[in-house]
């Protein structure tokens, strides 16, 4: 392995350690403050999971044939710990809660919009309120689509 290649791997290991530590803080925080979890925070959590998962896959691939190196062994151990954390804490706990929350938010938004449509008298305030509710519904549905794509990725990887 060349010096530059070795340096790049070390930088990637450092990045993985930094990002996985962020994830290990973010998931418990999100579970603790679940009721107040905003759409932005939901996206941030999923982004972090996807980022750490991609780094873990890259490093695992790079270290597979180098199991005799001490750095490889410790990195592979750390990767396994993080994969277990993601599986148990995120996939097992937070992800199902977020999926359920988004479904309920969409149902409530649709119900509120239907109620407004039934009772609409054409007032400007009601039209503005309805427009804001449609925008919020669009944001929730976009976030749910993002979460569903993660869920579909889980289904596809569990089959392999």
Secondary structure, 3 states (H helix, E strand, C coil): CCHHHHHHHHHHHHHHHHHHHHHHHHHHHHHHCHHHCCHHHHHHHHHHHHHHHHHHHHHHHHHHHHCCCHHHHHHHHHHHHHHHHHHHHHHHHHHHHHHHHHHHHHHHHHHHHHHHHHHCCCCHHHHHHHHHHHHHHHHHHHHHHHHHHHHHHHHHHHHC
